[in-house]
Amino acid sequence: MEDSKIIDLYWLRDQEAISQTDLKYGRLCRSISLNIVSDSRDSETGF
């Protein structure tokens, strides 16, 4: 999904926005958080 469509979902307060964000950026965010905390248990987002 295009970023602009995801943003529209956030503006509509649609829960699908979170799912779409996780699908598109979840792996990247988890990788970044793992590099910051250096512990996979602490880097989990809980989605």
C-alpha positions in Angstrom: 0.0 0.0 0.0 1.2 3.5 -0.8 2.3 5.7 2.1 -0.3 8.3 1.3 -3.0 5.7 1.6 -1.7 4.5 5.0 -1.7 8.2 6.2 -5.3 8.6 5.0 -6.2 5.5 7.1 -4.6 7.2 10.1 -6.5 10.3 9.5 -9.7 8.2 9.4 -8.6 6.5 12.7 -8.9 3.2 10.9 -7.2 0.3 12.7 -6.0 -1.0 9.3 -3.4 1.8 9.3 -1.5 0.0 12.0 -1.6 -3.3 10.2 -0.5 -1.8 6.9 2.3 0.1 8.7 3.5 -3.1 10.2 3.4 -4.9 6.9 5.4 -2.2 5.1 7.8 -1.1 7.9 7.6 -3.6 10.7 10.7 -5.5 9.7 12.7 -2.3 9.4 11.5 -1.0 12.7 12.3 -4.2 14.5 15.8 -4.2 12.9 16.4 -0.7 14.1 15.2 -1.3 17.6 17.4 -4.5 17.8 20.4 -2.4 16.8 19.6 0.1 19.6 18.9 -2.2 22.5 21.0 -5.3 21.4 18.4 -7.7 22.9 15.8 -9.3 20.8 13.3 -9.6 23.7 13.5 -5.9 24.3 13.3 -5.0 20.7 9.9 -6.8 20.1 7.0 -4.5 19.4 4.2 -6.7 20.5 2.1 -6.4 17.2 
